[in-house]
Amino acid sequence: MPAPVSPWLKLLGLLLIHLMLSPAHADSLLAMAERSGNFTQFIAAAKTAGMIRDLREQGPYTLFVPTDQAFDQLPESQRDTLKTDPARLARVLRYHMIKGKVKVTEVKPGKTASVEGSLLTLTSDNGMVSVNGARVTESDVTADNGIIHAIDRVLMPPDE
């Protein structure tokens, strides 16, 4: 007759099975953007705008994140103005966000509302996706609370 199995051993076995069957933890939008290393200016802007909690805990969101090179293309005067006006900066950053988690392959061409409230125009042509003419250069960086698509320029809300 086999020896009885300890209840702790049974519990450990169930825990291991659960861990093996659970999906991998992907971290927050903020953590994934930080890990990329190509969104340092976006992260700095989010800190200035008071949006870190949104990127860490809220969502799900799809973020169209301008790369550091995209931020560098903004005129210096415009960058300085945004850095000194957190409310305006938050509005610009929210214009880069839509509700939900949309992979590039799921993009439906047409107008969609940004979290800021203004409409964005999404296009998809033979797998090349753009938002308001800004090209997606890296796609489907998945996080627990959303997904990131890198874009090649900073988007401005219509009345900016």
Stockholm file with secondary structure:
# STOCKHOLM 1.0

chainA/1-160         MPAPVSPWLKLLGLLLIHLMLSPAHADSLLAMAERSGNFTQFIAAAKTAGMIRDLREQGPYTLFVPTDQAFDQLPESQRDTLKTDPARLARVLRYHMIKGKVKVTEVKPGKTASVEGSLLTLTSDNGMVSVNGARVTESDVTADNGIIHAIDRVLMPPDE
#=GR chainA/1-160 SS CCCCCCHHHHHHHHHHHHHHHSCCCCCCHHHHHHHHSSCHHHHHHHHHTTCHHHHHHSCCEEEEEECHHHHHTSCHHHHHHHHTCHHHHHHHHHTTEEESCCCGGGCCSEEEECTTSSEEEEEEETTEEEETTEEEEEEEEEETTEEEEEESSCCCCTTC
#=GC SS_cons         CCCCCCHHHHHHHHHHHHHHHSCCCCCCHHHHHHHHSSCHHHHHHHHHTTCHHHHHHSCCEEEEEECHHHHHTSCHHHHHHHHTCHHHHHHHHHTTEEESCCCGGGCCSEEEECTTSSEEEEEEETTEEEETTEEEEEEEEEETTEEEEEESSCCCCTTC
//
